[in-house]
Amino acid sequence: MALKTNPAAAAATSPRLSRKAEQFTESVIREMTRLAIQHSAINLSQGFPDFPAPAEVKRAAQQAIEADVNQYAITWGAKAFRDAIAAKYSRTQEMDIDPEREITVCCGATEAMISSMMAIVNPGDEVVVFEPFYENYGPDAILSGATPRFVKLHPPDWRFDPDELAAAFGPATKAIILNTPNNPTGKVFTRGELETIRDLCVQWDAFSISDEIYEHLLYDGAKHVSIATLDGMRERSITISALSKTYTVTGWRVGWAIAPPEVTAAIRKVHDFLTVGAAAPLQAAGAVALQLPESYYETLACDYAVRRERMLGILEAAGFRCFKPNGAYYIMTDISAFGFPDDVTFAKYLVKDIGIAAVPGSSFYREAGDGRAHLRFAFCKKEATFQAAAERFAGLRGR
Ligand SMILES: Cc1ncc(COP(=O)(O)O)c(C=O)c1O
């Protein structure tokens, strides 16, 4: 996990540096990618695909650069792109969004999240975070000055206990961070679960900040519900997504935050002074991507379902106990059977001796011990990568 256990001590050691920056480590996920390169390992750690982006989307970016869409876009997003975002949410979520006042285009979902948090959080505010969580949310809380209140998602189906959730809410709660479909667990929050969350948000006058970057990666008939569409939530929801995962362009760094006008005005100010704006030609290409037909999303989900089965088969044959995901493109595993002292030791052994990089479960928890029995594998990979991984895992069985 990216938070240091003793922030006070960490801050005291180096007054020349920011007390905030001293409270968290570098990203474990990105560190695993570096280790993978160093050891020529197959990288099943960081969540980026190793197959091509759609040809028409790439072509649109090339054409935009050629047409000299090469200067700053409007800080909160090029009009054509915002219009395309609003049209897509109207089509897929039946959400009525004003592209002039309710959308901020950011540099990825990553910047949308930190800009949103900085736009609403004041000192003393608490933010409820489900755990295990996408590791950015810990540092996001610190950087924005929020105090995180963690609520466990319990394996094997990663449900939360409504009483535990209710206990985390109170007068200091500013927001809950939600991520559905979920990284790292693959959980897709049901409408009933979202209604429980909604009731608490309404009761305590809290926002939901909902990271829905895997909204199109769904399996076994799972349905994505945006919490903003529930009664009483539209005015208290910030909905975040991005081009990154849906269109296989994680390196483009284009995402967005959708929020009511007053909230959007604050997000736009933070965003403007953090980054000015996302890449203009890639926003132009994004407008093309968002207009792809429904069949694109159907094929995407079907292809990922095949990859999920492939990865499950490889991991189970290698001796991992897998938590089958309903969404996103990761598989959380239980590594207890391998007899390693903890997840980090096992992950280092895997990357150095077997040649496969995965993410230690502890990087998704506040307390490292809570994730010690888990490793996360990404399956956004092409067949040749699966084949090579299967061959290398043979070394694990023969150990
Ligand atoms: C839940 C979640 N949110 C956000 C991101 C990053 O999104 P982006 O690349 O659009 O900044 C990731 C990437 O893995 C993610 O898993």
The ligand as an SDF file (V2000), in Angstrom:
LIG
                    3D

 16 16  0  0  0  0  0  0  0  0999 V2000
   -9.9300    2.2160  -10.7900 C   0  0  0  0  0  0  0  0  0  0  0  0
   -9.0030    2.9970  -11.6390 C   0  0  0  0  0  0  0  0  0  0  0  0
   -9.1730    4.3160  -11.7480 N   0  0  0  0  0  0  0  0  0  0  0  0
   -8.3430    5.0580  -12.5060 C   0  0  0  0  0  0  0  0  0  0  0  0
   -7.2900    4.4860  -13.1860 C   0  0  0  0  0  0  0  0  0  0  0  0
   -6.3840    5.3600  -14.0040 C   0  0  0  0  0  0  0  0  0  0  0  0
   -7.1200    5.9310  -15.0220 O   0  0  0  0  0  0  0  0  0  0  0  0
   -6.4430    6.8970  -16.1040 P   0  0  0  0  0  0  0  0  0  0  0  0
   -5.4420    6.1050  -16.8570 O   0  0  0  0  0  0  0  0  0  0  0  0
   -7.5830    7.3410  -16.9700 O   0  0  0  0  0  0  0  0  0  0  0  0
   -5.8470    8.0230  -15.3490 O   0  0  0  0  0  0  0  0  0  0  0  0
   -7.0690    3.1150  -13.0920 C   0  0  0  0  0  0  0  0  0  0  0  0
   -5.9300    2.4880  -13.7930 C   0  0  0  0  0  0  0  0  0  0  0  0
   -5.5630    1.3790  -13.5660 O   0  0  0  0  0  0  0  0  0  0  0  0
   -7.9510    2.3590  -12.3000 C   0  0  0  0  0  0  0  0  0  0  0  0
   -7.7820    1.0350  -12.1660 O   0  0  0  0  0  0  0  0  0  0  0  0
  1  2  1  0
  2  3  1  0
  2 15  2  0
  3  4  2  0
  4  5  1  0
  5  6  1  0
  5 12  2  0
  6  7  1  0
  7  8  1  0
  8  9  2  0
  8 10  1  0
  8 11  1  0
 12 13  1  0
 12 15  1  0
 13 14  2  0
 15 16  1  0
M  END
$$$$
